Amino acid sequence: MHPAAKLQFARIVDEFVRWRAIPEPERPPAPAWWWGPAFEMRDAAEPLPSAWSRQFRLPDGARFAEAALVLRQSLAGQDILPWPYDFSRKVASTDSDVRDLPVQPSDDSAFPP
């Protein structure tokens, strides 16, 4: 397995643990950026490190493919994708509220014709 793929998966393992620690009613949707690694590792036969197996709640000796399945299952059925800054926290108001304001007329007086 390519070291870069392992590094990317390691980052996702940490995110997954933080995400799963949030009580389910308050948990935001799983981040969409998990899809790529989850599919990339779907056939990876290399065993997971023991610590990662425990974090995915898999038995020791589990393979990357099994962890990738757990990720895909967490994403299955989602009909919305969260904003990156919404990840791992429940946000009452976000920057998207500001972006959704109507466009204001510009003041062109600063620019003479």
Biopython code that builds the backbone (N, CA, C, O; Angstrom):
import numpy as np
from Bio.PDB.StructureBuilder import StructureBuilder

atoms = [
    (1, "MET", "N", (0.847, -1.178, 0.000)),
    (1, "MET", "CA", (0.000, 0.000, 0.000)),
    (1, "MET", "C", (0.895, 1.243, 0.000)),
    (1, "MET", "O", (1.917, 1.286, 0.684)),
    (2, "HIS", "N", (0.501, 2.227, -0.759)),
    (2, "HIS", "CA", (1.285, 3.456, -0.873)),
    (2, "HIS", "C", (1.261, 4.216, 0.460)),
    (2, "HIS", "O", (0.204, 4.326, 1.082)),
    (3, "PRO", "N", (2.411, 4.742, 0.907)),
    (3, "PRO", "CA", (2.462, 5.475, 2.178)),
    (3, "PRO", "C", (1.504, 6.671, 2.233)),
    (3, "PRO", "O", (0.964, 6.978, 3.296)),
    (4, "ALA", "N", (1.292, 7.341, 1.112)),
    (4, "ALA", "CA", (0.368, 8.485, 1.106)),
    (4, "ALA", "C", (-1.064, 8.034, 1.384)),
    (4, "ALA", "O", (-1.814, 8.734, 2.064)),
    (5, "ALA", "N", (-1.440, 6.880, 0.865)),
    (5, "ALA", "CA", (-2.788, 6.357, 1.116)),
    (5, "ALA", "C", (-2.954, 6.031, 2.595)),
    (5, "ALA", "O", (-4.010, 6.282, 3.175)),
    (6, "LYS", "N", (-1.910, 5.471, 3.204)),
    (6, "LYS", "CA", (-1.961, 5.170, 4.640)),
    (6, "LYS", "C", (-2.069, 6.449, 5.462)),
    (6, "LYS", "O", (-2.824, 6.510, 6.432)),
    (7, "LEU", "N", (-1.319, 7.461, 5.072)),
    (7, "LEU", "CA", (-1.340, 8.728, 5.794)),
    (7, "LEU", "C", (-2.724, 9.366, 5.727)),
    (7, "LEU", "O", (-3.233, 9.860, 6.734)),
    (8, "GLN", "N", (-3.323, 9.354, 4.560)),
    (8, "GLN", "CA", (-4.664, 9.909, 4.406)),
    (8, "GLN", "C", (-5.668, 9.118, 5.237)),
    (8, "GLN", "O", (-6.559, 9.695, 5.861)),
    (9, "PHE", "N", (-5.523, 7.811, 5.243)),
    (9, "PHE", "CA", (-6.436, 6.978, 6.011)),
    (9, "PHE", "C", (-6.257, 7.231, 7.507)),
    (9, "PHE", "O", (-7.232, 7.217, 8.257)),
    (10, "ALA", "N", (-5.019, 7.460, 7.944)),
    (10, "ALA", "CA", (-4.745, 7.751, 9.358)),
    (10, "ALA", "C", (-5.484, 9.014, 9.793)),
    (10, "ALA", "O", (-6.049, 9.063, 10.886)),
    (11, "ARG", "N", (-5.479, 10.018, 8.949)),
    (11, "ARG", "CA", (-6.200, 11.253, 9.264)),
    (11, "ARG", "C", (-7.691, 10.975, 9.421)),
    (11, "ARG", "O", (-8.341, 11.505, 10.321)),
    (12, "ILE", "N", (-8.213, 10.150, 8.548)),
    (12, "ILE", "CA", (-9.639, 9.839, 8.594)),
    (12, "ILE", "C", (-9.985, 9.018, 9.829)),
    (12, "ILE", "O", (-11.065, 9.183, 10.397)),
    (13, "VAL", "N", (-9.090, 8.143, 10.249)),
    (13, "VAL", "CA", (-9.330, 7.361, 11.465)),
    (13, "VAL", "C", (-9.539, 8.311, 12.638)),
    (13, "VAL", "O", (-10.478, 8.140, 13.416)),
    (14, "ASP", "N", (-8.678, 9.302, 12.769)),
    (14, "ASP", "CA", (-8.814, 10.270, 13.861)),
    (14, "ASP", "C", (-10.126, 11.038, 13.766)),
    (14, "ASP", "O", (-10.804, 11.239, 14.773)),
    (15, "GLU", "N", (-10.483, 11.462, 12.570)),
    (15, "GLU", "CA", (-11.738, 12.182, 12.379)),
    (15, "GLU", "C", (-12.934, 11.287, 12.694)),
    (15, "GLU", "O", (-13.903, 11.727, 13.314)),
    (16, "PHE", "N", (-12.858, 10.046, 12.269)),
    (16, "PHE", "CA", (-13.955, 9.107, 12.489)),
    (16, "PHE", "C", (-14.200, 8.901, 13.980)),
    (16, "PHE", "O", (-15.346, 8.856, 14.426)),
    (17, "VAL", "N", (-13.126, 8.777, 14.744)),
    (17, "VAL", "CA", (-13.252, 8.578, 16.192)),
    (17, "VAL", "C", (-13.927, 9.793, 16.835)),
    (17, "VAL", "O", (-14.820, 9.638, 17.668)),
    (18, "ARG", "N", (-13.506, 10.987, 16.452)),
    (18, "ARG", "CA", (-14.125, 12.202, 17.007)),
    (18, "ARG", "C", (-15.589, 12.305, 16.586)),
    (18, "ARG", "O", (-16.443, 12.706, 17.376)),
    (19, "TRP", "N", (-15.869, 11.942, 15.342)),
    (19, "TRP", "CA", (-17.236, 12.011, 14.831)),
    (19, "TRP", "C", (-18.145, 11.029, 15.564)),
    (19, "TRP", "O", (-19.261, 11.379, 15.949)),
    (20, "ARG", "N", (-17.669, 9.803, 15.756)),
    (20, "ARG", "CA", (-18.503, 8.786, 16.397)),
    (20, "ARG", "C", (-18.716, 9.073, 17.880)),
    (20, "ARG", "O", (-19.682, 8.587, 18.469)),
    (21, "ALA", "N", (-17.824, 9.859, 18.495)),
    (21, "ALA", "CA", (-17.960, 10.191, 19.914)),
    (21, "ALA", "C", (-19.122, 11.155, 20.178)),
    (21, "ALA", "O", (-19.572, 11.282, 21.317)),
    (22, "ILE", "N", (-19.597, 11.817, 19.157)),
    (22, "ILE", "CA", (-20.716, 12.753, 19.301)),
    (22, "ILE", "C", (-22.001, 11.936, 19.411)),
    (22, "ILE", "O", (-22.219, 11.028, 18.610)),
    (23, "PRO", "N", (-22.860, 12.245, 20.396)),
    (23, "PRO", "CA", (-24.121, 11.505, 20.500)),
    (23, "PRO", "C", (-24.877, 11.550, 19.172)),
    (23, "PRO", "O", (-24.928, 12.584, 18.505)),
    (24, "GLU", "N", (-25.452, 10.427, 18.808)),
    (24, "GLU", "CA", (-26.062, 10.294, 17.481)),
    (24, "GLU", "C", (-27.093, 11.373, 17.141)),
    (24, "GLU", "O", (-27.096, 11.865, 16.013)),
    (25, "PRO", "N", (-27.968, 11.758, 18.075)),
    (25, "PRO", "CA", (-28.939, 12.804, 17.699)),
    (25, "PRO", "C", (-28.282, 14.151, 17.361)),
    (25, "PRO", "O", (-28.855, 14.951, 16.622)),
    (26, "GLU", "N", (-27.097, 14.397, 17.893)),
    (26, "GLU", "CA", (-26.403, 15.671, 17.666)),
    (26, "GLU", "C", (-25.338, 15.571, 16.580)),
    (26, "GLU", "O", (-24.768, 16.586, 16.180)),
    (27, "ARG", "N", (-25.067, 14.381, 16.107)),
    (27, "ARG", "CA", (-23.964, 14.145, 15.168)),
    (27, "ARG", "C", (-24.283, 14.708, 13.787)),
    (27, "ARG", "O", (-25.340, 14.426, 13.223)),
    (28, "PRO", "N", (-23.358, 15.508, 13.243)),
    (28, "PRO", "CA", (-23.562, 15.991, 11.876)),
    (28, "PRO", "C", (-23.354, 14.854, 10.882)),
    (28, "PRO", "O", (-22.820, 13.810, 11.255)),
    (29, "PRO", "N", (-23.756, 15.028, 9.644)),
    (29, "PRO", "CA", (-23.489, 13.990, 8.645)),
    (29, "PRO", "C", (-21.984, 13.737, 8.515)),
    (29, "PRO", "O", (-21.168, 14.627, 8.753)),
    (30, "ALA", "N", (-21.643, 12.522, 8.139)),
    (30, "ALA", "CA", (-20.229, 12.178, 7.933)),
    (30, "ALA", "C", (-19.667, 13.019, 6.796)),
    (30, "ALA", "O", (-20.358, 13.280, 5.812)),
    (31, "PRO", "N", (-18.416, 13.441, 6.928)),
    (31, "PRO", "CA", (-17.831, 14.292, 5.883)),
    (31, "PRO", "C", (-17.692, 13.573, 4.549)),
    (31, "PRO", "O", (-17.312, 12.403, 4.496)),
    (32, "ALA", "N", (-17.998, 14.273, 3.494)),
    (32, "ALA", "CA", (-17.947, 13.694, 2.150)),
    (32, "ALA", "C", (-16.537, 13.308, 1.734)),
    (32, "ALA", "O", (-16.368, 12.432, 0.886)),
    (33, "TRP", "N", (-15.516, 13.943, 2.313)),
    (33, "TRP", "CA", (-14.151, 13.612, 1.899)),
    (33, "TRP", "C", (-13.724, 12.227, 2.361)),
    (33, "TRP", "O", (-12.621, 11.790, 2.033)),
    (34, "TRP", "N", (-14.569, 11.521, 3.117)),
    (34, "TRP", "CA", (-14.261, 10.127, 3.473)),
    (34, "TRP", "C", (-14.529, 9.185, 2.304)),
    (34, "TRP", "O", (-13.966, 8.091, 2.265)),
    (35, "TRP", "N", (-15.375, 9.581, 1.349)),
    (35, "TRP", "CA", (-15.745, 8.696, 0.239)),
    (35, "TRP", "C", (-14.537, 8.187, -0.518)),
    (35, "TRP", "O", (-14.402, 6.981, -0.726)),
    (36, "GLY", "N", (-13.654, 9.085, -0.935)),
    (36, "GLY", "CA", (-12.500, 8.688, -1.747)),
    (36, "GLY", "C", (-11.675, 7.595, -1.095)),
    (36, "GLY", "O", (-11.500, 6.530, -1.688)),
    (37, "PRO", "N", (-11.160, 7.824, 0.115)),
    (37, "PRO", "CA", (-10.377, 6.780, 0.778)),
    (37, "PRO", "C", (-11.194, 5.524, 1.085)),
    (37, "PRO", "O", (-10.662, 4.415, 1.051)),
    (38, "ALA", "N", (-12.480, 5.694, 1.385)),
    (38, "ALA", "CA", (-13.310, 4.525, 1.683)),
    (38, "ALA", "C", (-13.426, 3.612, 0.470)),
    (38, "ALA", "O", (-13.439, 2.390, 0.616)),
    (39, "PHE", "N", (-13.511, 4.187, -0.724)),
    (39, "PHE", "CA", (-13.570, 3.364, -1.933)),
    (39, "PHE", "C", (-12.186, 2.914, -2.372)),
    (39, "PHE", "O", (-12.023, 1.808, -2.887)),
    (40, "GLU", "N", (-11.202, 3.758, -2.171)),
    (40, "GLU", "CA", (-9.840, 3.403, -2.552)),
    (40, "GLU", "C", (-9.345, 2.178, -1.777)),
    (40, "GLU", "O", (-8.592, 1.365, -2.312)),
    (41, "MET", "N", (-9.764, 2.050, -0.534)),
    (41, "MET", "CA", (-9.295, 0.957, 0.328)),
    (41, "MET", "C", (-10.249, -0.240, 0.354)),
    (41, "MET", "O", (-10.043, -1.178, 1.125)),
    (42, "ARG", "N", (-11.277, -0.214, -0.472)),
    (42, "ARG", "CA", (-12.299, -1.270, -0.377)),
    (42, "ARG", "C", (-11.771, -2.670, -0.642)),
    (42, "ARG", "O", (-12.377, -3.643, -0.192)),
    (43, "ASP", "N", (-10.662, -2.803, -1.357)),
    (43, "ASP", "CA", (-10.096, -4.126, -1.633)),
    (43, "ASP", "C", (-8.741, -4.327, -0.966)),
    (43, "ASP", "O", (-8.059, -5.315, -1.241)),
    (44, "ALA", "N", (-8.339, -3.401, -0.090)),
    (44, "ALA", "CA", (-7.012, -3.478, 0.538)),
    (44, "ALA", "C", (-6.977, -4.618, 1.552)),
    (44, "ALA", "O", (-7.727, -4.625, 2.528)),
    (45, "ALA", "N", (-6.099, -5.572, 1.303)),
    (45, "ALA", "CA", (-6.023, -6.764, 2.151)),
    (45, "ALA", "C", (-5.034, -6.618, 3.301)),
    (45, "ALA", "O", (-4.937, -7.505, 4.149)),
    (46, "GLU", "N", (-4.311, -5.527, 3.337)),
    (46, "GLU", "CA", (-3.317, -5.325, 4.397)),
    (46, "GLU", "C", (-4.021, -5.166, 5.749)),
    (46, "GLU", "O", (-5.043, -4.485, 5.839)),
    (47, "PRO", "N", (-3.475, -5.793, 6.805)),
    (47, "PRO", "CA", (-4.119, -5.664, 8.119)),
    (47, "PRO", "C", (-3.991, -4.247, 8.682)),
    (47, "PRO", "O", (-2.988, -3.563, 8.478)),
    (48, "LEU", "N", (-5.022, -3.839, 9.384)),
    (48, "LEU", "CA", (-5.010, -2.546, 10.066)),
    (48, "LEU", "C", (-4.105, -2.623, 11.289)),
    (48, "LEU", "O", (-3.952, -3.699, 11.867)),
    (49, "PRO", "N", (-3.503, -1.514, 11.696)),
    (49, "PRO", "CA", (-2.844, -1.498, 13.000)),
    (49, "PRO", "C", (-3.884, -1.808, 14.087)),
    (49, "PRO", "O", (-5.053, -1.448, 13.945)),
    (50, "SER", "N", (-3.471, -2.460, 15.149)),
    (50, "SER", "CA", (-4.411, -2.872, 16.209)),
    (50, "SER", "C", (-5.195, -1.697, 16.778)),
    (50, "SER", "O", (-6.396, -1.810, 17.028)),
    (51, "ALA", "N", (-4.519, -0.573, 16.984)),
    (51, "ALA", "CA", (-5.208, 0.597, 17.542)),
    (51, "ALA", "C", (-6.336, 1.050, 16.619)),
    (51, "ALA", "O", (-7.407, 1.432, 17.092)),
    (52, "TRP", "N", (-6.109, 1.013, 15.323)),
    (52, "TRP", "CA", (-7.146, 1.416, 14.378)),
    (52, "TRP", "C", (-8.303, 0.427, 14.385)),
    (52, "TRP", "O", (-9.464, 0.822, 14.280)),
    (53, "SER", "N", (-7.987, -0.852, 14.508)),
    (53, "SER", "CA", (-9.059, -1.855, 14.570)),
    (53, "SER", "C", (-9.990, -1.548, 15.730)),
    (53, "SER", "O", (-11.212, -1.595, 15.587)),
    (54, "ARG", "N", (-9.407, -1.235, 16.881)),
    (54, "ARG", "CA", (-10.230, -0.914, 18.054)),
    (54, "ARG", "C", (-11.050, 0.353, 17.819)),
    (54, "ARG", "O", (-12.210, 0.428, 18.226)),
    (55, "GLN", "N", (-10.452, 1.343, 17.166)),
    (55, "GLN", "CA", (-11.166, 2.594, 16.925)),
    (55, "GLN", "C", (-12.343, 2.405, 15.969)),
    (55, "GLN", "O", (-13.342, 3.119, 16.064)),
    (56, "PHE", "N", (-12.231, 1.464, 15.063)),
    (56, "PHE", "CA", (-13.339, 1.143, 14.157)),
    (56, "PHE", "C", (-14.271, 0.086, 14.749)),
    (56, "PHE", "O", (-15.257, -0.310, 14.128)),
    (57, "ARG", "N", (-13.937, -0.366, 15.972)),
    (57, "ARG", "CA", (-14.696, -1.424, 16.654)),
    (57, "ARG", "C", (-14.679, -2.717, 15.840)),
    (57, "ARG", "O", (-15.682, -3.419, 15.714)),
    (58, "LEU", "N", (-13.503, -2.997, 15.298)),
    (58, "LEU", "CA", (-13.276, -4.223, 14.534)),
    (58, "LEU", "C", (-12.346, -5.122, 15.334)),
    (58, "LEU", "O", (-11.600, -4.629, 16.180)),
    (59, "PRO", "N", (-12.371, -6.430, 15.088)),
    (59, "PRO", "CA", (-11.469, -7.333, 15.807)),
    (59, "PRO", "C", (-10.015, -7.124, 15.371)),
    (59, "PRO", "O", (-9.749, -6.649, 14.267)),
    (60, "ASP", "N", (-9.087, -7.485, 16.250)),
    (60, "ASP", "CA", (-7.672, -7.447, 15.871)),
    (60, "ASP", "C", (-7.474, -8.309, 14.633)),
    (60, "ASP", "O", (-8.090, -9.366, 14.494)),
    (61, "GLY", "N", (-6.625, -7.856, 13.753)),
    (61, "GLY", "CA", (-6.386, -8.578, 12.510)),
    (61, "GLY", "C", (-7.307, -8.154, 11.381)),
    (61, "GLY", "O", (-7.223, -8.684, 10.273)),
    (62, "ALA", "N", (-8.197, -7.186, 11.664)),
    (62, "ALA", "CA", (-9.090, -6.690, 10.602)),
    (62, "ALA", "C", (-8.261, -6.031, 9.508)),
    (62, "ALA", "O", (-7.148, -5.566, 9.755)),
    (63, "ARG", "N", (-8.794, -5.996, 8.330)),
    (63, "ARG", "CA", (-8.095, -5.450, 7.163)),
    (63, "ARG", "C", (-8.580, -4.025, 6.853)),
    (63, "ARG", "O", (-9.638, -3.595, 7.312)),
    (64, "PHE", "N", (-7.785, -3.321, 6.075)),
    (64, "PHE", "CA", (-8.170, -1.978, 5.651)),
    (64, "PHE", "C", (-9.525, -2.008, 4.952)),
    (64, "PHE", "O", (-10.318, -1.078, 5.098)),
    (65, "ALA", "N", (-9.795, -3.058, 4.201)),
    (65, "ALA", "CA", (-11.070, -3.161, 3.482)),
    (65, "ALA", "C", (-12.253, -3.160, 4.452)),
    (65, "ALA", "O", (-13.298, -2.583, 4.150)),
    (66, "GLU", "N", (-12.098, -3.796, 5.604)),
    (66, "GLU", "CA", (-13.186, -3.826, 6.584)),
    (66, "GLU", "C", (-13.415, -2.443, 7.193)),
    (66, "GLU", "O", (-14.557, -2.044, 7.421)),
    (67, "ALA", "N", (-12.336, -1.718, 7.454)),
    (67, "ALA", "CA", (-12.466, -0.354, 7.971)),
    (67, "ALA", "C", (-13.100, 0.548, 6.917)),
    (67, "ALA", "O", (-13.919, 1.409, 7.239)),
    (68, "ALA", "N", (-12.720, 0.347, 5.667)),
    (68, "ALA", "CA", (-13.311, 1.128, 4.578)),
    (68, "ALA", "C", (-14.814, 0.866, 4.481)),
    (68, "ALA", "O", (-15.585, 1.775, 4.177)),
    (69, "LEU", "N", (-15.225, -0.364, 4.736)),
    (69, "LEU", "CA", (-16.654, -0.687, 4.732)),
    (69, "LEU", "C", (-17.375, 0.075, 5.844)),
    (69, "LEU", "O", (-18.474, 0.587, 5.628)),
    (70, "VAL", "N", (-16.769, 0.153, 7.028)),
    (70, "VAL", "CA", (-17.367, 0.914, 8.129)),
    (70, "VAL", "C", (-17.554, 2.374, 7.711)),
    (70, "VAL", "O", (-18.593, 2.976, 7.981)),
    (71, "LEU", "N", (-16.543, 2.934, 7.054)),
    (71, "LEU", "CA", (-16.659, 4.322, 6.574)),
    (71, "LEU", "C", (-17.786, 4.463, 5.556)),
    (71, "LEU", "O", (-18.590, 5.391, 5.642)),
    (72, "ARG", "N", (-17.845, 3.553, 4.602)),
    (72, "ARG", "CA", (-18.897, 3.634, 3.577)),
    (72, "ARG", "C", (-20.276, 3.502, 4.206)),
    (72, "ARG", "O", (-21.218, 4.174, 3.785)),
    (73, "GLN", "N", (-20.403, 2.643, 5.208)),
    (73, "GLN", "CA", (-21.696, 2.481, 5.871)),
    (73, "GLN", "C", (-22.098, 3.751, 6.625)),
    (73, "GLN", "O", (-23.281, 4.075, 6.720)),
    (74, "SER", "N", (-21.103, 4.466, 7.159)),
    (74, "SER", "CA", (-21.428, 5.713, 7.862)),
    (74, "SER", "C", (-21.908, 6.788, 6.889)),
    (74, "SER", "O", (-22.639, 7.700, 7.275)),
    (75, "LEU", "N", (-21.498, 6.679, 5.640)),
    (75, "LEU", "CA", (-21.887, 7.653, 4.618)),
    (75, "LEU", "C", (-23.164, 7.263, 3.881)),
    (75, "LEU", "O", (-23.835, 8.120, 3.305)),
    (76, "ALA", "N", (-23.498, 5.991, 3.897)),
    (76, "ALA", "CA", (-24.649, 5.493, 3.143)),
    (76, "ALA", "C", (-25.938, 6.129, 3.656)),
    (76, "ALA", "O", (-26.143, 6.279, 4.860)),
    (77, "GLY", "N", (-26.781, 6.490, 2.733)),
    (77, "GLY", "CA", (-28.082, 7.027, 3.095)),
    (77, "GLY", "C", (-28.100, 8.516, 3.386)),
    (77, "GLY", "O", (-29.170, 9.087, 3.597)),
    (78, "GLN", "N", (-26.958, 9.148, 3.403)),
    (78, "GLN", "CA", (-26.935, 10.591, 3.641)),
    (78, "GLN", "C", (-27.466, 11.314, 2.414)),
    (78, "GLN", "O", (-27.105, 10.997, 1.281)),
    (79, "ASP", "N", (-28.322, 12.285, 2.660)),
    (79, "ASP", "CA", (-28.848, 13.038, 1.528)),
    (79, "ASP", "C", (-28.361, 14.483, 1.513)),
    (79, "ASP", "O", (-28.751, 15.269, 0.649)),
    (80, "ILE", "N", (-27.505, 14.827, 2.479)),
    (80, "ILE", "CA", (-26.867, 16.143, 2.468)),
    (80, "ILE", "C", (-25.393, 15.972, 2.789)),
    (80, "ILE", "O", (-24.989, 15.006, 3.435)),
    (81, "LEU", "N", (-24.605, 16.917, 2.331)),
    (81, "LEU", "CA", (-23.178, 16.918, 2.630)),
    (81, "LEU", "C", (-22.889, 18.100, 3.539)),
    (81, "LEU", "O", (-23.321, 19.217, 3.253)),
    (82, "PRO", "N", (-22.159, 17.871, 4.639)),
    (82, "PRO", "CA", (-21.890, 18.979, 5.549)),
    (82, "PRO", "C", (-20.813, 19.911, 5.007)),
    (82, "PRO", "O", (-19.981, 19.510, 4.193)),
    (83, "TRP", "N", (-20.839, 21.138, 5.462)),
    (83, "TRP", "CA", (-19.743, 22.061, 5.180)),
    (83, "TRP", "C", (-18.530, 21.588, 5.969)),
    (83, "TRP", "O", (-18.699, 21.038, 7.058)),
    (84, "PRO", "N", (-17.325, 21.778, 5.469)),
    (84, "PRO", "CA", (-16.135, 21.317, 6.192)),
    (84, "PRO", "C", (-16.044, 21.850, 7.614)),
    (84, "PRO", "O", (-15.600, 21.127, 8.506)),
    (85, "TYR", "N", (-16.454, 23.101, 7.853)),
    (85, "TYR", "CA", (-16.339, 23.651, 9.205)),
    (85, "TYR", "C", (-17.439, 23.154, 10.132)),
    (85, "TYR", "O", (-17.391, 23.432, 11.330)),
    (86, "ASP", "N", (-18.426, 22.430, 9.622)),
    (86, "ASP", "CA", (-19.463, 21.843, 10.464)),
    (86, "ASP", "C", (-19.029, 20.507, 11.048)),
    (86, "ASP", "O", (-19.697, 19.964, 11.928)),
    (87, "PHE", "N", (-17.925, 19.983, 10.566)),
    (87, "PHE", "CA", (-17.519, 18.648, 10.962)),
    (87, "PHE", "C", (-17.224, 18.576, 12.453)),
    (87, "PHE", "O", (-16.555, 19.446, 13.011)),
    (88, "SER", "N", (-17.725, 17.539, 13.082)),
    (88, "SER", "CA", (-17.459, 17.187, 14.478)),
    (88, "SER", "C", (-17.959, 18.203, 15.487)),
    (88, "SER", "O", (-17.445, 18.265, 16.604)),
    (89, "ARG", "N", (-18.919, 18.975, 15.130)),
    (89, "ARG", "CA", (-19.540, 19.838, 16.124)),
    (89, "ARG", "C", (-20.939, 20.208, 15.626)),
    (89, "ARG", "O", (-21.200, 20.298, 14.426)),
    (90, "LYS", "N", (-21.790, 20.411, 16.567)),
    (90, "LYS", "CA", (-23.125, 20.865, 16.193)),
    (90, "LYS", "C", (-23.086, 22.384, 16.193)),
    (90, "LYS", "O", (-22.749, 23.007, 17.200)),
    (91, "VAL", "N", (-23.431, 22.967, 15.067)),
    (91, "VAL", "CA", (-23.299, 24.405, 14.895)),
    (91, "VAL", "C", (-24.688, 25.011, 14.756)),
    (91, "VAL", "O", (-25.459, 24.624, 13.879)),
    (92, "ALA", "N", (-24.999, 25.962, 15.624)),
    (92, "ALA", "CA", (-26.299, 26.621, 15.547)),
    (92, "ALA", "C", (-26.345, 27.601, 14.387)),
    (92, "ALA", "O", (-27.362, 27.711, 13.701)),
    (93, "SER", "N", (-25.259, 28.306, 14.168)),
    (93, "SER", "CA", (-25.187, 29.276, 13.082)),
    (93, "SER", "C", (-23.803, 29.183, 12.465)),
    (93, "SER", "O", (-22.809, 29.018, 13.173)),
    (94, "THR", "N", (-23.741, 29.287, 11.161)),
    (94, "THR", "CA", (-22.462, 29.122, 10.480)),
    (94, "THR", "C", (-22.205, 30.290, 9.553)),
    (94, "THR", "O", (-23.052, 31.165, 9.378)),
    (95, "ASP", "N", (-21.040, 30.289, 8.970)),
    (95, "ASP", "CA", (-20.701, 31.314, 7.992)),
    (95, "ASP", "C", (-21.632, 31.268, 6.787)),
    (95, "ASP", "O", (-21.781, 32.263, 6.077)),
    (96, "SER", "N", (-22.252, 30.129, 6.555)),
    (96, "SER", "CA", (-23.146, 30.037, 5.400)),
    (96, "SER", "C", (-24.327, 30.986, 5.559)),
    (96, "SER", "O", (-24.907, 31.423, 4.565)),
    (97, "ASP", "N", (-24.696, 31.314, 6.820)),
    (97, "ASP", "CA", (-25.771, 32.281, 7.036)),
    (97, "ASP", "C", (-25.405, 33.628, 6.423)),
    (97, "ASP", "O", (-26.255, 34.313, 5.855)),
    (98, "VAL", "N", (-24.152, 33.993, 6.542)),
    (98, "VAL", "CA", (-23.687, 35.260, 5.983)),
    (98, "VAL", "C", (-23.655, 35.173, 4.465)),
    (98, "VAL", "O", (-24.062, 36.114, 3.783)),
    (99, "ARG", "N", (-23.178, 34.058, 3.930)),
    (99, "ARG", "CA", (-23.088, 33.909, 2.482)),
    (99, "ARG", "C", (-24.463, 33.914, 1.827)),
    (99, "ARG", "O", (-24.587, 34.253, 0.650)),
    (100, "ASP", "N", (-25.492, 33.540, 2.574)),
    (100, "ASP", "CA", (-26.824, 33.452, 2.005)),
    (100, "ASP", "C", (-27.583, 34.779, 2.029)),
    (100, "ASP", "O", (-28.732, 34.834, 1.593)),
    (101, "LEU", "N", (-26.960, 35.848, 2.532)),
    (101, "LEU", "CA", (-27.617, 37.148, 2.531)),
    (101, "LEU", "C", (-27.783, 37.639, 1.096)),
    (101, "LEU", "O", (-26.973, 37.318, 0.227)),
    (102, "PRO", "N", (-28.824, 38.410, 0.854)),
    (102, "PRO", "CA", (-28.992, 38.932, -0.505)),
    (102, "PRO", "C", (-27.851, 39.888, -0.854)),
    (102, "PRO", "O", (-27.264, 40.526, 0.020)),
    (103, "VAL", "N", (-27.565, 39.967, -2.103)),
    (103, "VAL", "CA", (-26.519, 40.862, -2.586)),
    (103, "VAL", "C", (-26.970, 42.299, -2.391)),
    (103, "VAL", "O", (-28.099, 42.656, -2.729)),
    (104, "GLN", "N", (-26.080, 43.126, -1.843)),
    (104, "GLN", "CA", (-26.379, 44.535, -1.616)),
    (104, "GLN", "C", (-25.916, 45.355, -2.820)),
    (104, "GLN", "O", (-24.925, 45.010, -3.464)),
    (105, "PRO", "N", (-26.630, 46.438, -3.124)),
    (105, "PRO", "CA", (-26.171, 47.273, -4.234)),
    (105, "PRO", "C", (-24.813, 47.883, -3.893)),
    (105, "PRO", "O", (-24.551, 48.242, -2.745)),
    (106, "SER", "N", (-23.980, 47.991, -4.875)),
    (106, "SER", "CA", (-22.655, 48.553, -4.627)),
    (106, "SER", "C", (-22.709, 50.072, -4.687)),
    (106, "SER", "O", (-23.596, 50.665, -5.301)),
    (107, "ASP", "N", (-21.744, 50.671, -4.038)),
    (107, "ASP", "CA", (-21.627, 52.125, -4.061)),
    (107, "ASP", "C", (-20.570, 52.473, -5.093)),
    (107, "ASP", "O", (-19.372, 52.400, -4.819)),
    (108, "ASP", "N", (-21.018, 52.849, -6.276)),
    (108, "ASP", "CA", (-20.087, 53.141, -7.363)),
    (108, "ASP", "C", (-19.528, 54.561, -7.304)),
    (108, "ASP", "O", (-18.748, 54.954, -8.171)),
    (109, "SER", "N", (-19.922, 55.335, -6.283)),
    (109, "SER", "CA", (-19.451, 56.722, -6.218)),
    (109, "SER", "C", (-17.942, 56.808, -6.006)),
    (109, "SER", "O", (-17.342, 57.844, -6.292)),
    (110, "ALA", "N", (-17.333, 55.760, -5.521)),
    (110, "ALA", "CA", (-15.887, 55.754, -5.318)),
    (110, "ALA", "C", (-15.136, 55.631, -6.631)),
    (110, "ALA", "O", (-13.934, 55.888, -6.691)),
    (111, "PHE", "N", (-15.842, 55.238, -7.687)),
    (111, "PHE", "CA", (-15.205, 55.047, -8.992)),
    (111, "PHE", "C", (-15.824, 56.008, -10.002)),
    (111, "PHE", "O", (-16.907, 55.749, -10.527)),
    (112, "PRO", "N", (-15.136, 57.119, -10.274)),
    (112, "PRO", "CA", (-15.708, 58.072, -11.238)),
    (112, "PRO", "C", (-15.766, 57.471, -12.642)),
    (112, "PRO", "O", (-14.943, 56.628, -12.999)),
    (113, "PRO", "N", (-16.744, 57.910, -13.433)),
    (113, "PRO", "CA", (-16.890, 57.348, -14.787)),
    (113, "PRO", "C", (-15.759, 57.703, -15.725)),
    (113, "PRO", "O", (-15.768, 57.292, -16.886)),
]
sb = StructureBuilder()
sb.init_structure("model")
sb.init_model(0)
sb.init_chain("A")
sb.init_seg("    ")
for serial, (resi, resn, name, xyz) in enumerate(atoms, 1):
    if name == "N":
        sb.init_residue(resn, " ", resi, " ")
    sb.init_atom(name, np.array(xyz, "f"), 0.0, 1.0, " ", f" {name:<3s}", serial, name[0])
structure = sb.get_structure()
